[in-house]
Amino acid sequence: MSKKTVVVGLSGGVDSAVSAYLLKQQGYEVIGLFMKNWEDDDDSEYCSSRQDLIDATAVADVIDIDIEAVNFAKEYKERVFSEFLSEYRAGRTPNPDVLCNSEIKFKAFLDHAIRLGAEQIATGHYARVRETDQGFQLLKGLDPNKDQSYFLHRLNQAQLSKAMFPVGELHKTEVRRIAEEIGLPNAKKKDSTGICFIGERPFREFLNRYIANKPGPIKTPEGRLIGEHIGLSFYTLGQRKGIGIGGSKEGNGEPWFVARKDIPNNTLYVVQGHDHPWLTSHQLTGTKPSWVAGVAPQQKNISIKTRYRMPDVPAEILVADQNCLKIQSSDILWAVTPGQSAVLYDQDICLGGAIIK
């Protein structure tokens, strides 16, 4: 019987490298695929992509698998980056990793892998897939500090049926241990934290190239002018650092947070204190929902994440269909940010989510 072929997205990082190794150990025919998705200004200063390709090739060499490089820069620009910019221009804060997974890794990459004869694809995400009588479920990764199901919540049944996440069952420390044990050259490589595929570059400087910055007033809720912003696109709700009013320790001396953007009047509102009423809410509405099962969840009580690094909060679904999501929570939802994803869970099962309106 011929071995099942799996194409692994090798990013140059340790998670995808160990994923490829584990699949080979399990008897699969493994092919590595390195995706280049960004070409503008890909120079030596940030060009992690050149170094990443070198690392990915070195990994393929150690594991003894073939590797191919493929360029999806055009698809990335059309499907992810243009959306990313239009959201920023509208004053929202999009999550490019979410789009990138559904449009590039599990569309362009998946299509390409199937053309190469793959039956499945694998990535180094910390998540799990389970097949049930009702279809495929997306589950959280077992390492609570690394779980990445949040970024994968827009995957559909067809995409999940082809997806494998070999490190989803492991903790990061174990992944690093395996990498060292088998002598992977990138065993100690730092995890990337940059924008999906664009890498580690100074974010404001980067956005500046694509979005005109239109300065305007920074005001308090009472309307007092306390500074000038460099352009609403460059701030996100809940932001504390880099607002540009650092020395302003008025009132109670508590730190300032970005709380609202008044787009028509080009005004940024800031408040003092983490728990200011402008930063807290108990309800949210989402648009463009995407449900993993293909249909909206039937249960009323779920938990929700409104940003990647926050703990799940218990919530109740008020409306969930193909067009809209409304939820309420007795817990405080902090700095709910338009453009970010609200992702729903039933314990370990990721149900899908919507873009916060």
Rosetta blueprint (number, residue, H / E / L):
1 M L
2 S L
3 K L
4 K L
5 T E
6 V E
7 V E
8 V E
9 G E
10 L L
11 S L
12 G L
13 G L
14 V H
15 D H
16 S H
17 A H
18 V H
19 S H
20 A H
21 Y H
22 L H
23 L H
24 K H
25 Q H
26 Q L
27 G L
28 Y L
29 E E
30 V E
31 I E
32 G E
33 L E
34 F E
35 M E
36 K E
37 N L
38 W L
39 E L
40 D L
41 D L
42 D L
43 D L
44 S L
45 E L
46 Y L
47 C L
48 S H
49 S H
50 R H
51 Q H
52 D H
53 L H
54 I H
55 D H
56 A H
57 T H
58 A H
59 V H
60 A H
61 D H
62 V H
63 I H
64 D L
65 I L
66 D E
67 I E
68 E E
69 A E
70 V E
71 N E
72 F L
73 A H
74 K H
75 E H
76 Y H
77 K H
78 E H
79 R H
80 V H
81 F H
82 S H
83 E H
84 F H
85 L H
86 S H
87 E H
88 Y H
89 R H
90 A L
91 G L
92 R L
93 T L
94 P L
95 N L
96 P H
97 D H
98 V H
99 L H
100 C H
101 N H
102 S H
103 E H
104 I H
105 K H
106 F H
107 K H
108 A H
109 F H
110 L H
111 D H
112 H H
113 A H
114 I H
115 R H
116 L L
117 G L
118 A L
119 E L
120 Q E
121 I E
122 A E
123 T L
124 G L
125 H L
126 Y L
127 A E
128 R E
129 V E
130 R E
131 E E
132 T E
133 D L
134 Q L
135 G E
136 F E
137 Q E
138 L E
139 L E
140 K E
141 G L
142 L L
143 D L
144 P L
145 N L
146 K L
147 D L
148 Q L
149 S H
150 Y H
151 F H
152 L H
153 H L
154 R L
155 L L
156 N L
157 Q H
158 A H
159 Q H
160 L H
161 S H
162 K H
163 A E
164 M E
165 F L
166 P H
167 V H
168 G H
169 E H
170 L L
171 H L
172 K H
173 T H
174 E H
175 V H
176 R H
177 R H
178 I H
179 A H
180 E H
181 E H
182 I L
183 G L
184 L L
185 P L
186 N L
187 A L
188 K L
189 K L
190 K L
191 D L
192 S L
193 T L
194 G L
195 I E
196 C L
197 F L
198 I L
199 G E
200 E L
201 R L
202 P L
203 F H
204 R H
205 E H
206 F H
207 L H
208 N H
209 R L
210 Y L
211 I L
212 A L
213 N L
214 K L
215 P L
216 G E
217 P E
218 I E
219 K E
220 T L
221 P L
222 E L
223 G L
224 R L
225 L E
226 I E
227 G E
228 E E
229 H E
230 I L
231 G L
232 L H
233 S H
234 F H
235 Y L
236 T L
237 L L
238 G L
239 Q L
240 R L
241 K L
242 G L
243 I L
244 G L
245 I L
246 G L
247 G L
248 S L
249 K L
250 E L
251 G L
252 N L
253 G L
254 E L
255 P L
256 W E
257 F E
258 V E
259 A E
260 R E
261 K E
262 D E
263 I L
264 P L
265 N L
266 N L
267 T E
268 L E
269 Y E
270 V E
271 V E
272 Q E
273 G L
274 H L
275 D L
276 H L
277 P H
278 W H
279 L H
280 T E
281 S E
282 H E
283 Q E
284 L E
285 T E
286 G E
287 T E
288 K E
289 P E
290 S E
291 W E
292 V L
293 A L
294 G L
295 V L
296 A L
297 P L
298 Q L
299 Q L
300 K L
301 N E
302 I E
303 S E
304 I E
305 K E
306 T L
307 R L
308 Y L
309 R L
310 M L
311 P L
312 D L
313 V E
314 P E
315 A E
316 E E
317 I E
318 L E
319 V E
320 A E
321 D L
322 Q L
323 N L
324 C E
325 L E
326 K E
327 I E
328 Q E
329 S E
330 S E
331 D E
332 I E
333 L E
334 W E
335 A L
336 V L
337 T L
338 P L
339 G L
340 Q L
341 S E
342 A E
343 V E
344 L E
345 Y E
346 D E
347 Q L
348 D L
349 I E
350 C E
351 L E
352 G E
353 G E
354 A E
355 I E
356 I E
357 K L
